């Protein structure tokens, strides 16, 4: 953040105004109920689109990144449980699609997800 402010060539008063604005909004952005909904949406998005793939979550601070990781893991687990219950009622291509989703979410035994925190 400091680097961005420096590159923007703001004067001291402008920097303080930006900092105050971020401080005011920060608690709204990182509210737990909001993070829960975002984590749930991430899992649904990446498991219900036609092509399974990769994604990235960028957070304001490390603590929020860790919270999001934990929340997404919780929703991955719930999604696996729902799909596992559903699979017994399916046959043929539909069953194969659900098996593929379960394999994708479970990461074929290695977690399937990376987690990187950087400066």
SERO-4910 file (N, C-alpha, C, O; in steps of 0.05 Angstrom, whole numbers):
BEGIN
 pado doro    nc1    nc2    nc3   cac1   cac2   cac3    cc1    cc2    cc3    oc1    oc2    oc3
  Unk    A     17    -24      0      0      0      0     17     25      0     12     44    -14
  Unk    A     38     24     16     56     47     17     69     53    -10     71     76    -19
  Unk    A     76     31    -24     88     34    -51     68     46    -70     76     64    -86
  Unk    A     43     38    -69     23     49    -87     19     79    -81     16     94   -100
  Unk    A     19     86    -56     15    114    -49     39    131    -60     35    153    -69
  Unk    A     63    119    -57     86    133    -67     85    137    -97     91    158   -108
  Unk    A     78    116   -111     76    117   -140     55    136   -150     57    148   -172
  Unk    A     34    139   -134     12    157   -142     20    186   -138      6    205   -147
  Unk    A     42    191   -124     53    218   -119     32    236   -106     28    259   -114
  Unk    A     20    225    -85      1    241    -70     15    257    -49     36    249    -39
  Unk    A      4    280    -43     17    296    -21      7    284      5    -10    266      6
  Unk    A     18    293     27     12    282     54    -17    283     60    -28    264     72
  Unk    A    -31    305     54    -59    307     60    -76    287     44    -95    275     55
  Unk    A    -68    283     19    -83    263      2    -78    235     13    -96    219     13
  Unk    A    -53    229     21    -47    203     32    -64    197     57    -74    175     60
  Unk    A    -66    217     74    -82    214     99   -111    209     92   -125    193    105
  Unk    A   -121    224     72   -149    220     63   -154    192     53   -175    180     59
  Unk    A   -136    182     37   -138    154     27   -137    135     50   -154    116     51
  Unk    A   -119    138     68   -116    121     91   -141    121    108   -150    100    118
  Unk    A   -153    144    113   -177    146    129   -200    132    115   -217    119    128
  Unk    A   -202    135     89   -223    122     73   -221     92     75   -241     78     79
  Unk    A   -197     81     73   -193     52     75   -200     43    103   -212     22    106
  Unk    A   -192     58    123   -198     50    150   -228     49    155   -237     30    169
  Unk    A   -242     68    144   -272     68    148   -285     44    134   -303     33    146
  Unk    A   -275     37    111   -288     16     95   -278    -12    102   -291    -32     96
  Unk    A   -254    -14    114   -242    -40    119   -260    -60    134   -262    -83    126
  Unk    A   -272    -50    155   -289    -69    171   -313    -79    155   -323   -101    160
  Unk    A   -322    -63    136   -344    -72    119   -335    -93    100   -349   -113     95
  Unk    A   -312    -89     89   -301   -107     69   -294   -135     81   -297   -155     68
  Unk    A   -285   -135    105   -276   -160    118   -295   -171    139   -287   -188    155
  Unk    A   -320   -163    138   -340   -174    156   -342   -204    152   -341   -214    130
  Unk    A   -344   -219    174   -344   -248    173   -367   -259    155   -363   -277    140
  Unk    A   -391   -248    158   -413   -258    142   -409   -253    112   -417   -269     95
  Unk    A   -395   -231    105   -389   -225     77   -368   -245     67   -370   -256     45
  Unk    A   -347   -251     83   -327   -270     75   -339   -298     72   -331   -313     54
  Unk    A   -358   -305     89   -371   -331     87   -385   -334     60   -383   -354     46
  Unk    A   -400   -313     53   -415   -313     27   -396   -315      4   -401   -329    -16
  Unk    A   -374   -300      4   -355   -300    -17   -343   -328    -20   -340   -338    -42
  Unk    A   -335   -340      2   -324   -367      2   -343   -387    -10   -336   -404    -26
  Unk    A   -368   -386     -2   -389   -403    -12   -392   -399    -42   -394   -419    -58
  Unk    A   -392   -374    -51   -394   -368    -80   -370   -379    -96   -374   -389   -118
  Unk    A   -347   -377    -84   -323   -387    -98   -326   -417   -103   -321   -426   -125
  Unk    A   -334   -432    -83   -336   -461    -86   -358   -467   -106   -354   -485   -124
  Unk    A   -381   -454   -105   -402   -460   -124   -393   -453   -152   -399   -468   -171
  Unk    A   -380   -430   -156   -371   -422   -182   -352   -442   -195   -356   -451   -218
  Unk    A   -333   -451   -179   -312   -468   -190   -321   -497   -193   -307   -513   -205
  Unk    A   -343   -505   -181   -353   -532   -183   -377   -535   -202   -383   -557   -211
  Unk    A   -389   -513   -209   -413   -514   -225   -410   -504   -253   -428   -506   -270
  Unk    A   -387   -492   -259   -383   -484   -287   -376   -508   -304   -369   -529   -294
  Unk    A   -379   -506   -330   -376   -529   -348   -348   -540   -348   -344   -565   -351
  Unk    A   -328   -523   -345   -300   -533   -346   -287   -528   -319   -287   -506   -309
  Unk    A   -276   -549   -307   -263   -546   -282   -235   -534   -287   -222   -541   -306
  Unk    A   -227   -516   -269   -202   -502   -274   -190   -490   -249   -196   -499   -227
  Unk    A   -174   -469   -253   -160   -456   -230   -172   -429   -225   -188   -418   -241
  Unk    A   -166   -419   -202   -175   -392   -194   -155   -380   -175   -137   -393   -165
  Unk    A   -159   -354   -169   -141   -340   -151   -158   -321   -134   -177   -308   -144
  Unk    A   -152   -320   -109   -164   -301    -91   -143   -282    -81   -122   -291    -72
  Unk    A   -148   -256    -83   -129   -236    -73   -142   -222    -50   -165   -212    -52
  Unk    A   -128   -219    -28   -139   -207     -4   -123   -182      3   -100   -178     -5
  Unk    A   -136   -165     19   -123   -140     27    -99   -145     46    -78   -133     43
  Unk    A   -103   -163     65    -82   -169     84    -79   -200     88    -98   -215     80
  Unk    A    -57   -208     99    -52   -237    103    -74   -250    120    -82   -272    114
  Unk    A    -82   -236    141   -102   -248    159   -128   -255    144   -140   -275    149
  Unk    A   -136   -237    126   -160   -242    110   -156   -266     91   -174   -282     86
  Unk    A   -132   -268     79   -125   -290     61   -128   -316     76   -139   -336     66
  Unk    A   -118   -318    100   -119   -342    116   -148   -349    123   -156   -372    122
  Unk    A   -164   -328    131   -192   -333    137   -207   -344    112   -222   -363    114
  Unk    A   -201   -332     89   -214   -341     65   -207   -370     58   -223   -386     50
  Unk    A   -182   -377     62   -173   -404     57   -188   -424     74   -198   -444     65
  Unk    A   -190   -417    100   -205   -435    118   -234   -437    111   -246   -459    112
  Unk    A   -246   -415    103   -275   -415     96   -279   -431     70   -299   -446     68
  Unk    A   -262   -427     50   -265   -442     25   -262   -472     30   -277   -488     19
  Unk    A   -243   -479     47   -240   -508     54   -265   -519     66   -273   -542     60
  Unk    A   -278   -504     83   -303   -513     96   -324   -518     75   -338   -538     76
  Unk    A   -327   -499     56   -347   -503     35   -340   -525     15   -358   -537      4
  Unk    A   -314   -529     10   -305   -552     -7   -316   -578      6   -327   -595     -7
  Unk    A   -311   -580     32   -319   -604     47   -349   -608     45   -359   -631     41
  Unk    A   -364   -587     49   -393   -589     48   -403   -597     20   -421   -613     17
  Unk    A   -389   -586      0   -396   -593    -28   -391   -622    -34   -407   -636    -47
  Unk    A   -369   -633    -24   -363   -661    -28   -384   -678    -14   -393   -698    -26
  Unk    A   -393   -671     10   -413   -686     24   -440   -686      8   -453   -707      6
  Unk    A   -447   -663     -3   -472   -661    -18   -471   -678    -44   -489   -693    -50
  Unk    A   -448   -676    -57   -445   -692    -82   -444   -722    -77   -454   -737    -92
  Unk    A   -431   -729    -55   -429   -758    -48   -457   -769    -43   -463   -792    -51
  Unk    A   -474   -754    -30   -502   -763    -25   -517   -765    -52   -533   -783    -56
  Unk    A   -512   -746    -69   -526   -745    -95   -517   -768   -114   -534   -777   -130
  Unk    A   -492   -776   -113   -481   -795   -132   -495   -822   -133   -498   -834   -154
  Unk    A   -505   -831   -110   -518   -857   -108   -544   -858   -123   -554   -879   -130
  Unk    A   -556   -835   -130   -581   -833   -144   -577   -830   -174   -597   -829   -189
  Unk    A   -552   -829   -183   -547   -823   -211   -535   -847   -226   -524   -866   -213
  Unk    A   -538   -847   -252   -526   -868   -269   -514   -855   -294   -519   -832   -301
  Unk    A   -497   -870   -307   -486   -862   -333   -470   -836   -333   -455   -831   -314
  Unk    A   -474   -820   -353   -458   -795   -356   -462   -776   -333   -443   -762   -325
  Unk    A   -486   -774   -322   -491   -756   -299   -474   -765   -275   -462   -748   -261
  Unk    A   -473   -791   -270   -457   -801   -248   -427   -795   -253   -413   -787   -235
  Unk    A   -418   -799   -278   -390   -794   -284   -383   -764   -280   -362   -758   -270
  Unk    A   -402   -746   -287   -397   -718   -283   -394   -711   -253   -377   -696   -245
  Unk    A   -411   -723   -236   -409   -718   -207   -384   -731   -196   -371   -719   -179
  Unk    A   -377   -754   -206   -352   -767   -197   -328   -749   -204   -309   -746   -188
  Unk    A   -329   -737   -227   -307   -719   -236   -305   -695   -218   -284   -686   -211
  Unk    A   -329   -684   -211   -329   -661   -193   -317   -668   -165   -301   -653   -154
  Unk    A   -325   -691   -155   -315   -699   -129   -285   -703   -130   -271   -694   -112
  Unk    A   -275   -715   -151   -246   -719   -154   -232   -692   -156   -210   -688   -144
  Unk    A   -243   -674   -171   -232   -647   -174   -231   -632   -147   -210   -621   -139
  Unk    A   -253   -633   -133   -254   -618   -107   -235   -631    -87   -221   -617    -73
  Unk    A   -235   -658    -86   -218   -671    -66   -189   -670    -74   -171   -675    -58
  Unk    A   -183   -663    -99   -155   -659   -108   -141   -685   -112   -116   -686   -110
  Unk    A   -156   -707   -117   -143   -733   -121   -124   -740    -99   -103   -752   -104
  Unk    A   -131   -734    -74   -115   -742    -52    -93   -723    -44    -80   -728    -23
  Unk    A    -88   -702    -59    -67   -683    -51    -78   -655    -45    -62   -636    -44
  Unk    A   -103   -653    -41   -114   -627    -32   -123   -610    -56   -143   -595    -53
  Unk    A   -109   -611    -78   -118   -597   -101   -116   -567   -101   -123   -554   -120
  Unk    A   -108   -556    -79   -108   -527    -76    -81   -518    -66    -69   -531    -48
  Unk    A    -72   -496    -76    -47   -484    -66    -54   -460    -50    -75   -448    -53
  Unk    A    -36   -452    -33    -40   -429    -16    -14   -414    -14      5   -424     -4
  Unk    A    -14   -390    -24     10   -373    -24      3   -346    -11    -16   -333    -19
  Unk    A     19   -339      8     17   -312     20     43   -298     15     64   -307     21
  Unk    A     40   -274      3     65   -259     -2     60   -230      5     38   -221     11
  Unk    A     82   -215      4     81   -186     11     69   -171    -12     66   -146    -10
***
